[in-house]
Amino acid sequence: MNTEIKSDKLNEYKQRHKEWRDISVAQLSNVNNIFITLSTGLLALGLSSCENKNNFTCMEKISFILLTISTCYGIAVLFSRIYDFRISRHLALTRQRFYYKHEVKLPDEYLGKSDYTDRIEAFWKIIFREIDFINKDEIETKPTQDTKNRFNKLRKKADILGNATWIWTKYQVFFFLLSAIIYLINQLIKFN
């Protein structure tokens, strides 16, 4: 295959990937915002529509708890996305600066899978600790092994937060739907 044709095809594929990535991120934002709004709105509606505030049925309590969990996951998704984007932007800029200044490519290998405890730990750290970004002064010198290790830690954190965003969105939707089903069943039982 002609290298020019191959290069054009590769650029076309890169452009397609970028467009679909942008669409998926926008859709994720929309879904998250809709479910946070619906969860908090239904929670407020359910609490205000109960005649006797001290006498919730067991199913209503369960439904309200599930709506609260859904809302909490939605908020966690917001924070994980914000910090994932912030760290990813920093990583791209750091790569660009090191390459421009020293013509050095920073690590890009696979960093392994993450699990639930990794997601909780990464979320906890972005909320309660300062992120160890690589500053401009460090970029002025050739990258040391310490700099590369810190860069990889940031990459891992961004990857974990990105995965958490998608997984927690699924949990958010699941708890919302489960809550809605339980609440509707409760209302049907009340009216019969």
N, CA and C atoms as an extended XYZ file, in Angstrom:
576
Properties=species:S:1:pos:R:3:atomname:S:1:resname:S:1:resid:I:1 pbc="F F F"
N         0.842       -1.180        0.000 N   MET     1
C         0.000        0.000        0.000 CA  MET     1
C         0.888        1.244        0.000 C   MET     1
N         0.495        2.213       -0.781 N   ASN     2
C         1.218        3.470       -0.873 CA  ASN     2
C         1.239        4.149        0.503 C   ASN     2
N         2.403        4.667        0.914 N   THR     3
C         2.530        5.266        2.249 CA  THR     3
C         1.682        6.532        2.384 C   THR     3
N         1.495        7.263        1.284 N   GLU     4
C         0.664        8.465        1.337 CA  GLU     4
C        -0.796        8.095        1.571 C   GLU     4
N        -1.262        7.063        0.878 N   ILE     5
C        -2.635        6.590        1.065 CA  ILE     5
C        -2.805        6.053        2.481 C   ILE     5
N        -1.812        5.318        2.976 N   LYS     6
C        -1.856        4.771        4.325 CA  LYS     6
C        -1.911        5.898        5.355 C   LYS     6
N        -1.109        6.941        5.142 N   SER     7
C        -1.089        8.081        6.050 CA  SER     7
C        -2.433        8.803        6.048 C   SER     7
N        -3.029        8.991        4.862 N   ASP     8
C        -4.344        9.629        4.766 CA  ASP     8
C        -5.402        8.814        5.492 C   ASP     8
N        -5.353        7.501        5.308 N   LYS     9
C        -6.323        6.615        5.945 CA  LYS     9
C        -6.148        6.663        7.461 C   LYS     9
N        -4.898        6.669        7.918 N   LEU    10
C        -4.622        6.738        9.347 CA  LEU    10
C        -5.146        8.051        9.934 C   LEU    10
N        -4.933        9.157        9.247 N   ASN    11
C        -5.455       10.451        9.700 CA  ASN    11
C        -6.978       10.454        9.726 C   ASN    11
N        -7.594        9.817        8.735 N   GLU    12
C        -9.049        9.713        8.702 CA  GLU    12
C        -9.556        8.940        9.926 C   GLU    12
N        -8.908        7.833       10.244 N   TYR    13
C        -9.293        7.034       11.405 CA  TYR    13
C        -9.101        7.817       12.711 C   TYR    13
N        -7.997        8.583       12.797 N   LYS    14
C        -7.756        9.402       13.988 CA  LYS    14
C        -8.851       10.455       14.148 C   LYS    14
N        -9.249       11.060       13.031 N   GLN    15
C       -10.302       12.074       13.071 CA  GLN    15
C       -11.630       11.460       13.487 C   GLN    15
N       -11.944       10.291       12.964 N   ARG    16
C       -13.172        9.596       13.359 CA  ARG    16
C       -13.173        9.302       14.859 C   ARG    16
N       -12.030        8.799       15.346 N   HIS    17
C       -11.919        8.493       16.773 CA  HIS    17
C       -12.157        9.739       17.612 C   HIS    17
N       -11.552       10.863       17.227 N   LYS    18
C       -11.709       12.120       17.959 CA  LYS    18
C       -13.169       12.551       17.971 C   LYS    18
N       -13.834       12.468       16.819 N   GLU    19
C       -15.234       12.878       16.748 CA  GLU    19
C       -16.124       12.010       17.627 C   GLU    19
N       -15.923       10.704       17.597 N   TRP    20
C       -16.745        9.799       18.413 CA  TRP    20
C       -16.433        9.943       19.896 C   TRP    20
N       -15.173       10.198       20.223 N   ARG    21
C       -14.809       10.434       21.617 CA  ARG    21
C       -15.520       11.678       22.143 C   ARG    21
N       -15.514       12.740       21.346 N   ASP    22
C       -16.183       13.979       21.754 CA  ASP    22
C       -17.681       13.772       21.930 C   ASP    22
N       -18.288       13.003       21.030 N   ILE    23
C       -19.724       12.719       21.131 CA  ILE    23
C       -20.013       11.903       22.388 C   ILE    23
N       -19.200       10.896       22.662 N   SER    24
C       -19.464       10.053       23.838 CA  SER    24
C       -19.297       10.837       25.137 C   SER    24
N       -18.333       11.735       25.200 N   VAL    25
C       -18.143       12.561       26.399 CA  VAL    25
C       -19.337       13.497       26.581 C   VAL    25
N       -19.808       14.095       25.502 N   ALA    26
C       -20.974       14.985       25.581 CA  ALA    26
C       -22.217       14.212       26.034 C   ALA    26
N       -22.403       13.015       25.489 N   GLN    27
C       -23.566       12.212       25.877 CA  GLN    27
C       -23.466       11.777       27.336 C   GLN    27
N       -22.280       11.422       27.776 N   LEU    28
C       -22.092       11.056       29.174 CA  LEU    28
C       -22.481       12.220       30.078 C   LEU    28
N       -22.056       13.417       29.732 N   SER    29
C       -22.417       14.605       30.521 CA  SER    29
C       -23.921       14.787       30.565 C   SER    29
N       -24.571       14.641       29.429 N   ASN    30
C       -26.026       14.799       29.374 CA  ASN    30
C       -26.735       13.774       30.246 C   ASN    30
N       -26.336       12.517       30.129 N   VAL    31
C       -26.963       11.459       30.923 CA  VAL    31
C       -26.769       11.720       32.412 C   VAL    31
N       -25.558       12.046       32.808 N   ASN    32
C       -25.278       12.309       34.212 CA  ASN    32
C       -26.118       13.471       34.736 C   ASN    32
N       -26.163       14.560       33.988 N   ASN    33
C       -26.932       15.727       34.420 CA  ASN    33
C       -28.422       15.418       34.518 C   ASN    33
N       -28.943       14.688       33.550 N   ILE    34
C       -30.367       14.331       33.573 CA  ILE    34
C       -30.689       13.479       34.795 C   ILE    34
N       -29.858       12.483       35.077 N   PHE    35
C       -30.156       11.597       36.200 CA  PHE    35
C       -29.939       12.267       37.551 C   PHE    35
N       -28.986       13.168       37.659 N   ILE    36
C       -28.846       13.926       38.909 CA  ILE    36
C       -30.086       14.787       39.118 C   ILE    36
N       -30.532       15.452       38.070 N   THR    37
C       -31.711       16.311       38.159 CA  THR    37
C       -32.955       15.497       38.511 C   THR    37
N       -33.156       14.385       37.805 N   LEU    38
C       -34.321       13.552       38.083 CA  LEU    38
C       -34.278       12.967       39.493 C   LEU    38
N       -33.114       12.493       39.916 N   SER    39
C       -32.995       11.900       41.252 CA  SER    39
C       -33.317       12.916       42.349 C   SER    39
N       -32.714       14.079       42.259 N   THR    40
C       -32.967       15.087       43.301 CA  THR    40
C       -34.396       15.604       43.214 C   THR    40
N       -34.904       15.770       41.998 N   GLY    41
C       -36.286       16.223       41.838 CA  GLY    41
C       -37.291       15.223       42.381 C   GLY    41
N       -37.111       13.949       42.060 N   LEU    42
C       -38.025       12.924       42.565 CA  LEU    42
C       -37.903       12.747       44.076 C   LEU    42
N       -36.708       12.891       44.582 N   LEU    43
C       -36.514       12.803       46.028 CA  LEU    43
C       -37.272       13.940       46.725 C   LEU    43
N       -37.123       15.142       46.217 N   ALA    44
C       -37.832       16.291       46.790 CA  ALA    44
C       -39.347       16.133       46.641 C   ALA    44
N       -39.790       15.687       45.477 N   LEU    45
C       -41.222       15.476       45.244 CA  LEU    45
C       -41.776       14.400       46.171 C   LEU    45
N       -41.051       13.301       46.278 N   GLY    46
C       -41.505       12.215       47.145 CA  GLY    46
C       -41.587       12.624       48.597 C   GLY    46
N       -40.586       13.363       49.057 N   LEU    47
C       -40.586       13.807       50.449 CA  LEU    47
C       -41.677       14.832       50.715 C   LEU    47
N       -41.935       15.716       49.759 N   SER    48
C       -42.946       16.754       49.976 CA  SER    48
C       -44.373       16.227       49.802 C   SER    48
N       -44.537       15.142       49.048 N   SER    49
C       -45.893       14.636       48.790 CA  SER    49
C       -46.396       13.677       49.867 C   SER    49
N       -45.520       13.234       50.732 N   CYS    50
C       -45.952       12.335       51.810 CA  CYS    50
C       -46.762       13.133       52.824 C   CYS    50
N       -47.979       12.641       53.101 N   GLU    51
C       -48.871       13.354       54.023 CA  GLU    51
C       -48.300       13.413       55.440 C   GLU    51
N       -47.844       12.289       55.925 N   ASN    52
C       -47.305       12.228       57.268 CA  ASN    52
C       -45.800       11.983       57.173 C   ASN    52
N       -45.034       13.020       57.415 N   LYS    53
C       -43.581       12.946       57.228 CA  LYS    53
C       -42.911       11.912       58.134 C   LYS    53
N       -43.532       11.555       59.226 N   ASN    54
C       -42.936       10.593       60.161 CA  ASN    54
C       -43.384        9.170       59.905 C   ASN    54
N       -44.217        8.978       58.887 N   ASN    55
C       -44.794        7.656       58.673 CA  ASN    55
C       -44.554        7.169       57.238 C   ASN    55
N       -43.296        7.087       56.845 N   PHE    56
C       -42.974        6.556       55.525 CA  PHE    56
C       -43.123        5.041       55.545 C   PHE    56
N       -43.596        4.498       54.438 N   THR    57
C       -43.625        3.041       54.334 CA  THR    57
C       -42.204        2.546       54.108 C   THR    57
N       -42.010        1.275       54.344 N   CYS    58
C       -40.689        0.685       54.155 CA  CYS    58
C       -40.226        0.854       52.707 C   CYS    58
N       -41.149        0.674       51.762 N   MET    59
C       -40.790        0.798       50.341 CA  MET    59
C       -40.430        2.235       49.986 C   MET    59
N       -41.117        3.204       50.601 N   GLU    60
C       -40.769        4.601       50.350 CA  GLU    60
C       -39.371        4.913       50.889 C   GLU    60
N       -39.075        4.404       52.074 N   LYS    61
C       -37.738        4.627       52.647 CA  LYS    61
C       -36.660        4.039       51.745 C   LYS    61
N       -36.893        2.811       51.285 N   ILE    62
C       -35.927        2.168       50.392 CA  ILE    62
C       -35.762        2.981       49.113 C   ILE    62
N       -36.873        3.430       48.555 N   SER    63
C       -36.836        4.222       47.328 CA  SER    63
C       -36.050        5.516       47.528 C   SER    63
N       -36.283        6.194       48.641 N   PHE    64
C       -35.578        7.443       48.925 CA  PHE    64
C       -34.083        7.197       49.142 C   PHE    64
N       -33.758        6.108       49.807 N   ILE    65
C       -32.346        5.767       50.018 CA  ILE    65
C       -31.664        5.498       48.677 C   ILE    65
N       -32.340        4.763       47.792 N   LEU    66
C       -31.763        4.462       46.477 CA  LEU    66
C       -31.612        5.730       45.630 C   LEU    66
N       -32.577        6.651       45.730 N   LEU    67
C       -32.450        7.929       45.014 CA  LEU    67
C       -31.258        8.722       45.545 C   LEU    67
N       -31.068        8.690       46.846 N   THR    68
C       -29.926        9.384       47.440 CA  THR    68
C       -28.613        8.769       46.965 C   THR    68
N       -28.552        7.444       46.928 N   ILE    69
C       -27.345        6.761       46.434 CA  ILE    69
C       -27.100        7.130       44.969 C   ILE    69
N       -28.160        7.153       44.163 N   SER    70
C       -28.036        7.529       42.746 CA  SER    70
C       -27.477        8.943       42.614 C   SER    70
N       -27.991        9.858       43.433 N   THR    71
C       -27.509       11.244       43.402 CA  THR    71
C       -26.038       11.318       43.817 C   THR    71
N       -25.667       10.552       44.840 N   CYS    72
C       -24.262       10.543       45.288 CA  CYS    72
C       -23.340       10.015       44.196 C   CYS    72
N       -23.766        8.957       43.510 N   TYR    73
C       -22.947        8.455       42.394 CA  TYR    73
C       -22.842        9.511       41.298 C   TYR    73
N       -23.932       10.220       41.034 N   GLY    74
C       -23.899       11.274       40.025 CA  GLY    74
C       -22.913       12.374       40.367 C   GLY    74
N       -22.885       12.759       41.633 N   ILE    75
C       -21.932       13.782       42.074 CA  ILE    75
C       -20.504       13.256       41.977 C   ILE    75
N       -20.306       11.989       42.341 N   ALA    76
C       -18.976       11.382       42.218 CA  ALA    76
C       -18.535       11.357       40.753 C   ALA    76
N       -19.475       11.088       39.845 N   VAL    77
C       -19.167       11.106       38.408 CA  VAL    77
C       -18.722       12.503       37.980 C   VAL    77
N       -19.428       13.525       38.453 N   LEU    78
C       -19.038       14.902       38.114 CA  LEU    78
C       -17.601       15.191       38.524 C   LEU    78
N       -17.257       14.872       39.772 N   PHE    79
C       -15.901       15.143       40.254 CA  PHE    79
C       -14.860       14.296       39.532 C   PHE    79
N       -15.156       13.012       39.318 N   SER    80
C       -14.159       12.166       38.651 CA  SER    80
C       -13.921       12.638       37.222 C   SER    80
N       -14.969       13.093       36.529 N   ARG    81
C       -14.794       13.609       35.165 CA  ARG    81
C       -13.975       14.883       35.159 C   ARG    81
N       -14.302       15.794       36.056 N   ILE    82
C       -13.587       17.072       36.108 CA  ILE    82
C       -12.092       16.842       36.327 C   ILE    82
N       -11.757       15.996       37.290 N   TYR    83
C       -10.348       15.760       37.585 CA  TYR    83
C        -9.669       14.887       36.534 C   TYR    83
N       -10.411       13.956       35.953 N   ASP    84
C        -9.850       13.166       34.849 CA  ASP    84
C        -9.452       14.100       33.711 C   ASP    84
N       -10.343       15.024       33.346 N   PHE    85
C       -10.049       15.961       32.263 CA  PHE    85
C        -8.894       16.884       32.637 C   PHE    85
N        -8.876       17.335       33.873 N   ARG    86
C        -7.805       18.236       34.308 CA  ARG    86
C        -6.446       17.530       34.250 C   ARG    86
N        -6.386       16.314       34.765 N   ILE    87
C        -5.128       15.565       34.766 CA  ILE    87
C        -4.731       15.192       33.339 C   ILE    87
N        -5.695       14.758       32.528 N   SER    88
C        -5.403       14.382       31.135 CA  SER    88
C        -4.891       15.565       30.323 C   SER    88
N        -5.472       16.734       30.547 N   ARG    89
C        -4.991       17.943       29.867 CA  ARG    89
C        -3.552       18.230       30.288 C   ARG    89
N        -3.263       18.098       31.580 N   HIS    90
C        -1.901       18.328       32.084 CA  HIS    90
C        -0.923       17.322       31.468 C   HIS    90
N        -1.335       16.068       31.373 N   LEU    91
C        -0.465       15.042       30.793 CA  LEU    91
C        -0.138       15.350       29.334 C   LEU    91
N        -1.149       15.754       28.571 N   ALA    92
C        -0.921       16.080       27.158 CA  ALA    92
C         0.016       17.277       27.022 C   ALA    92
N        -0.188       18.286       27.851 N   LEU    93
C         0.666       19.474       27.809 CA  LEU    93
C         2.094       19.144       28.245 C   LEU    93
N         2.233       18.314       29.258 N   THR    94
C         3.562       17.905       29.733 CA  THR    94
C         4.304       17.119       28.653 C   THR    94
N         3.594       16.195       28.006 N   ARG    95
C         4.200       15.439       26.890 CA  ARG    95
C         4.701       16.386       25.807 C   ARG    95
N         3.838       17.320       25.448 N   GLN    96
C         4.174       18.278       24.390 CA  GLN    96
C         5.391       19.108       24.779 C   GLN    96
N         5.426       19.595       26.001 N   ARG    97
C         6.539       20.447       26.441 CA  ARG    97
C         7.866       19.679       26.503 C   ARG    97
N         7.826       18.444       27.032 N   PHE    98
C         9.056       17.644       27.080 CA  PHE    98
C         9.551       17.328       25.671 C   PHE    98
N         8.634       17.028       24.792 N   TYR    99
C         9.052       16.698       23.424 CA  TYR    99
C         9.620       17.934       22.731 C   TYR    99
N         8.958       19.078       22.917 N   TYR   100
C         9.430       20.321       22.303 CA  TYR   100
C        10.801       20.718       22.849 C   TYR   100
N        10.974       20.625       24.156 N   LYS   101
C        12.204       21.084       24.807 CA  LYS   101
C        13.365       20.097       24.631 C   LYS   101
N        13.083       18.786       24.740 N   HIS   102
C        14.163       17.795       24.781 CA  HIS   102
C        14.033       16.691       23.726 C   HIS   102
N        12.977       16.724       22.949 N   GLU   103
C        12.667       15.658       21.986 CA  GLU   103
C        12.656       14.290       22.676 C   GLU   103
N        12.047       14.286       23.853 N   VAL   104
C        11.934       13.063       24.650 CA  VAL   104
C        10.467       12.666       24.707 C   VAL   104
N        10.219       11.399       24.417 N   LYS   105
C         8.861       10.875       24.541 CA  LYS   105
C         8.688       10.294       25.944 C   LYS   105
N         7.631       10.712       26.600 N   LEU   106
C         7.346       10.197       27.934 CA  LEU   106
C         6.619        8.857       27.830 C   LEU   106
N         6.623        8.076       28.909 N   PRO   107
C         6.040        6.727       28.864 CA  PRO   107
C         4.590        6.720       28.393 C   PRO   107
N         4.243        5.650       27.677 N   ASP   108
C         2.882        5.522       27.156 CA  ASP   108
C         2.401        4.073       27.213 C   ASP   108
N         3.099        3.231       27.985 N   GLU   109
C         2.741        1.813       28.035 CA  GLU   109
C         1.489        1.604       28.889 C   GLU   109
N         0.911        0.422       28.743 N   TYR   110
C        -0.279        0.026       29.496 CA  TYR   110
C         0.076       -0.064       30.979 C   TYR   110
N        -0.768        0.508       31.823 N   LEU   111
C        -0.465        0.562       33.247 CA  LEU   111
C        -1.240       -0.466       34.080 C   LEU   111
N        -2.037       -1.306       33.444 N   GLY   112
C        -2.759       -2.344       34.173 CA  GLY   112
C        -4.182       -1.945       34.513 C   GLY   112
N        -4.905       -2.921       35.031 N   LYS   113
C        -6.309       -2.712       35.389 CA  LYS   113
C        -6.437       -2.089       36.768 C   LYS   113
N        -7.604       -1.555       37.020 N   SER   114
C        -7.902       -1.014       38.338 CA  SER   114
C        -9.169       -1.684       38.865 C   SER   114
N        -9.331       -1.624       40.184 N   ASP   115
C       -10.515       -2.226       40.789 CA  ASP   115
C       -11.258       -1.176       41.622 C   ASP   115
N       -12.259       -1.634       42.356 N   TYR   116
C       -13.107       -0.722       43.118 CA  TYR   116
C       -12.296        0.061       44.158 C   TYR   116
N       -11.381       -0.602       44.831 N   THR   117
C       -10.591        0.107       45.848 CA  THR   117
C        -9.678        1.157       45.211 C   THR   117
N        -9.172        0.876       44.010 N   ASP   118
C        -8.366        1.874       43.299 CA  ASP   118
C        -9.206        3.109       42.972 C   ASP   118
N       -10.464        2.877       42.558 N   ARG   119
C       -11.344        3.999       42.222 CA  ARG   119
C       -11.647        4.848       43.453 C   ARG   119
N       -11.942        4.197       44.572 N   ILE   120
C       -12.237        4.934       45.803 CA  ILE   120
C       -10.998        5.702       46.269 C   ILE   120
N        -9.839        5.055       46.225 N   GLU   121
C        -8.598        5.705       46.644 CA  GLU   121
C        -8.277        6.916       45.763 C   GLU   121
N        -8.407        6.756       44.444 N   ALA   122
C        -8.126        7.876       43.531 CA  ALA   122
C        -9.113        9.016       43.767 C   ALA   122
N       -10.379        8.679       43.960 N   PHE   123
C       -11.397        9.707       44.216 CA  PHE   123
C       -11.092       10.440       45.520 C   PHE   123
N       -10.755        9.689       46.548 N   TRP   124
C       -10.431       10.275       47.850 CA  TRP   124
C        -9.248       11.239       47.720 C   TRP   124
N        -8.234       10.817       46.974 N   LYS   125
C        -7.029       11.641       46.838 CA  LYS   125
C        -7.294       12.928       46.059 C   LYS   125
N        -8.122       12.875       45.020 N   ILE   126
C        -8.377       14.116       44.272 CA  ILE   126
C        -9.218       15.099       45.071 C   ILE   126
N       -10.033       14.582       45.971 N   ILE   127
C       -10.883       15.466       46.768 CA  ILE   127
C       -10.094       16.076       47.931 C   ILE   127
N        -9.270       15.274       48.610 N   PHE   128
C        -8.660       15.713       49.857 CA  PHE   128
C        -7.156       15.968       49.805 C   PHE   128
N        -6.529       15.736       48.656 N   ARG   129
C        -5.091       15.982       48.554 CA  ARG   129
C        -4.784       16.798       47.309 C   ARG   129
N        -3.636       17.445       47.354 N   GLU   130
C        -3.186       18.205       46.199 CA  GLU   130
C        -2.602       17.241       45.157 C   GLU   130
N        -2.870       17.518       43.896 N   ILE   131
C        -2.364       16.670       42.816 CA  ILE   131
C        -0.917       17.053       42.527 C   ILE   131
N        -0.059       16.053       42.367 N   ASP   132
C         1.376       16.255       42.169 CA  ASP   132
C         1.680       16.477       40.675 C   ASP   132
N         1.334       17.661       40.190 N   PHE   133
C         1.591       17.989       38.791 CA  PHE   133
C         3.078       18.254       38.562 C   PHE   133
N         3.508       18.068       37.325 N   ILE   134
C         4.886       18.354       36.925 CA  ILE   134
C         4.929       19.810       36.480 C   ILE   134
N         5.790       20.602       37.109 N   ASN   135
C         5.783       22.038       36.829 CA  ASN   135
C         6.756       22.399       35.706 C   ASN   135
N         6.713       23.665       35.296 N   LYS   136
C         7.536       24.140       34.177 CA  LYS   136
C         9.033       24.053       34.470 C   LYS   136
N         9.412       24.291       35.717 N   ASP   137
C        10.832       24.208       36.071 CA  ASP   137
C        11.368       22.796       35.859 C   ASP   137
N        10.573       21.809       36.176 N   GLU   138
C        10.989       20.416       35.998 CA  GLU   138
C        11.117       20.060       34.515 C   GLU   138
N        10.342       20.733       33.703 N   ILE   139
C        10.380       20.463       32.260 CA  ILE   139
C        11.641       21.052       31.624 C   ILE   139
N        12.218       22.060       32.256 N   GLU   140
C        13.435       22.685       31.730 CA  GLU   140
C        14.619       21.712       31.713 C   GLU   140
N        14.600       20.737       32.614 N   THR   141
C        15.676       19.740       32.636 CA  THR   141
C        15.158       18.446       32.017 C   THR   141
N        16.083       17.623       31.552 N   LYS   142
C        15.665       16.335       30.979 CA  LYS   142
C        14.914       15.538       32.030 C   LYS   142
N        13.922       14.760       31.600 N   PRO   143
C        13.129       14.022       32.591 CA  PRO   143
C        13.958       12.957       33.312 C   PRO   143
N        13.860       12.970       34.625 N   THR   144
C        14.540       11.964       35.446 CA  THR   144
C        13.604       10.775       35.620 C   THR   144
N        14.104        9.725       36.221 N   GLN   145
C        13.255        8.564       36.490 CA  GLN   145
C        12.125        8.943       37.450 C   GLN   145
N        12.425        9.841       38.397 N   ASP   146
C        11.403       10.309       39.332 CA  ASP   146
C        10.284       11.040       38.576 C   ASP   146
N        10.653       11.882       37.621 N   THR   147
C         9.659       12.602       36.824 CA  THR   147
C         8.803       11.629       36.026 C   THR   147
N         9.426       10.634       35.434 N   LYS   148
C         8.685        9.634       34.665 CA  LYS   148
C         7.747        8.833       35.571 C   LYS   148
N         8.209        8.511       36.781 N   ASN   149
C         7.350        7.790       37.724 CA  ASN   149
C         6.138        8.628       38.128 C   ASN   149
N         6.375        9.907       38.397 N   ARG   150
C         5.257       10.802       38.743 CA  ARG   150
C         4.312       10.952       37.565 C   ARG   150
N         4.868       11.030       36.369 N   PHE   151
C         4.047       11.120       35.162 CA  PHE   151
C         3.162        9.876       35.033 C   PHE   151
N         3.747        8.693       35.273 N   ASN   152
C         2.977        7.451       35.213 CA  ASN   152
C         1.906        7.385       36.301 C   ASN   152
N         2.204        7.926       37.470 N   LYS   153
C         1.193        7.959       38.545 CA  LYS   153
C         0.013        8.837       38.134 C   LYS   153
N         0.319        9.951       37.505 N   LEU   154
C        -0.759       10.817       37.007 CA  LEU   154
C        -1.561       10.121       35.910 C   LEU   154
N        -0.866        9.412       35.029 N   ARG   155
C        -1.558        8.656       33.971 CA  ARG   155
C        -2.487        7.612       34.569 C   ARG   155
N        -1.984        6.907       35.576 N   LYS   156
C        -2.780        5.868       36.236 CA  LYS   156
C        -4.008        6.487       36.902 C   LYS   156
N        -3.799        7.621       37.577 N   LYS   157
C        -4.911        8.283       38.253 CA  LYS   157
C        -5.969        8.728       37.242 C   LYS   157
N        -5.539        9.296       36.119 N   ALA   158
C        -6.481        9.728       35.084 CA  ALA   158
C        -7.235        8.530       34.511 C   ALA   158
N        -6.525        7.430       34.296 N   ASP   159
C        -7.160        6.220       33.777 CA  ASP   159
C        -8.197        5.675       34.757 C   ASP   159
N        -7.842        5.628       36.029 N   ILE   160
C        -8.770        5.138       37.050 CA  ILE   160
C       -10.000        6.029       37.122 C   ILE   160
N        -9.795        7.338       37.108 N   LEU   161
C       -10.929        8.264       37.172 CA  LEU   161
C       -11.810        8.164       35.928 C   LEU   161
N       -11.188        7.966       34.769 N   GLY   162
C       -11.969        7.781       33.541 CA  GLY   162
C       -12.830        6.528       33.608 C   GLY   162
N       -12.237        5.427       34.086 N   ASN   163
C       -13.010        4.195       34.242 CA  ASN   163
C       -14.103        4.356       35.293 C   ASN   163
N       -13.779        5.035       36.389 N   ALA   164
C       -14.764        5.263       37.446 CA  ALA   164
C       -15.963        6.030       36.907 C   ALA   164
N       -15.711        6.991       36.052 N   THR   165
C       -16.794        7.787       35.482 CA  THR   165
C       -17.817        6.897       34.788 C   THR   165
N       -17.351        5.997       33.952 N   TRP   166
C       -18.271        5.131       33.203 CA  TRP   166
C       -18.951        4.111       34.110 C   TRP   166
N       -18.202        3.521       35.023 N   ILE   167
C       -18.773        2.516       35.919 CA  ILE   167
C       -19.783        3.164       36.862 C   ILE   167
N       -19.436        4.304       37.439 N   TRP   168
C       -20.331        4.963       38.382 CA  TRP   168
C       -21.570        5.527       37.694 C   TRP   168
N       -21.463        5.866       36.427 N   THR   169
C       -22.662        6.288       35.689 CA  THR   169
C       -23.642        5.122       35.582 C   THR   169
N       -23.124        3.929       35.341 N   LYS   170
C       -23.989        2.739       35.301 CA  LYS   170
C       -24.668        2.523       36.650 C   LYS   170
N       -23.907        2.664       37.738 N   TYR   171
C       -24.495        2.520       39.074 CA  TYR   171
C       -25.556        3.588       39.321 C   TYR   171
N       -25.255        4.805       38.901 N   GLN   172
C       -26.198        5.910       39.073 CA  GLN   172
C       -27.528        5.588       38.400 C   GLN   172
N       -27.484        5.134       37.165 N   VAL   173
C       -28.699        4.798       36.418 CA  VAL   173
C       -29.403        3.604       37.060 C   VAL   173
N       -28.631        2.587       37.449 N   PHE   174
C       -29.218        1.397       38.074 CA  PHE   174
C       -29.989        1.757       39.337 C   PHE   174
N       -29.374        2.517       40.248 N   PHE   175
C       -30.039        2.875       41.498 CA  PHE   175
C       -31.248        3.770       41.255 C   PHE   175
N       -31.165        4.642       40.261 N   PHE   176
C       -32.315        5.481       39.925 CA  PHE   176
C       -33.483        4.619       39.446 C   PHE   176
N       -33.205        3.727       38.499 N   LEU   177
C       -34.278        2.882       37.957 CA  LEU   177
C       -34.861        1.957       39.024 C   LEU   177
N       -34.020        1.380       39.851 N   LEU   178
C       -34.489        0.514       40.931 CA  LEU   178
C       -35.386        1.299       41.892 C   LEU   178
N       -34.967        2.500       42.222 N   SER   179
C       -35.762        3.360       43.101 CA  SER   179
C       -37.115        3.695       42.479 C   SER   179
N       -37.093        4.027       41.199 N   ALA   180
C       -38.344        4.369       40.507 CA  ALA   180
C       -39.301        3.184       40.488 C   ALA   180
N       -38.780        2.000       40.234 N   ILE   181
C       -39.627        0.801       40.205 CA  ILE   181
C       -40.239        0.542       41.581 C   ILE   181
N       -39.425        0.621       42.627 N   ILE   182
C       -39.924        0.394       43.984 CA  ILE   182
C       -40.961        1.449       44.360 C   ILE   182
N       -40.703        2.702       44.006 N   TYR   183
C       -41.651        3.771       44.324 CA  TYR   183
C       -42.975        3.576       43.584 C   TYR   183
N       -42.904        3.188       42.312 N   LEU   184
C       -44.142        2.952       41.548 CA  LEU   184
C       -44.929        1.772       42.111 C   LEU   184
N       -44.246        0.710       42.480 N   ILE   185
C       -44.930       -0.435       43.092 CA  ILE   185
C       -45.606       -0.002       44.390 C   ILE   185
N       -44.918        0.798       45.180 N   ASN   186
C       -45.484        1.303       46.429 CA  ASN   186
C       -46.738        2.124       46.166 C   ASN   186
N       -46.698        2.979       45.146 N   GLN   187
C       -47.866        3.807       44.835 CA  GLN   187
C       -49.040        2.955       44.358 C   GLN   187
N       -48.753        1.908       43.581 N   LEU   188
C       -49.817        1.007       43.121 CA  LEU   188
C       -50.439        0.276       44.310 C   LEU   188
N       -49.627       -0.142       45.248 N   ILE   189
C       -50.142       -0.822       46.447 CA  ILE   189
C       -51.005        0.126       47.263 C   ILE   189
N       -50.601        1.381       47.390 N   LYS   190
C       -51.362        2.374       48.156 CA  LYS   190
C       -52.745        2.622       47.559 C   LYS   190
N       -52.819        2.675       46.240 N   PHE   191
C       -54.078        3.009       45.582 CA  PHE   191
C       -54.999        1.804       45.411 C   PHE   191
N       -54.544        0.627       45.708 N   ASN   192
C       -55.389       -0.577       45.598 CA  ASN   192
C       -55.979       -0.963       46.905 C   ASN   192
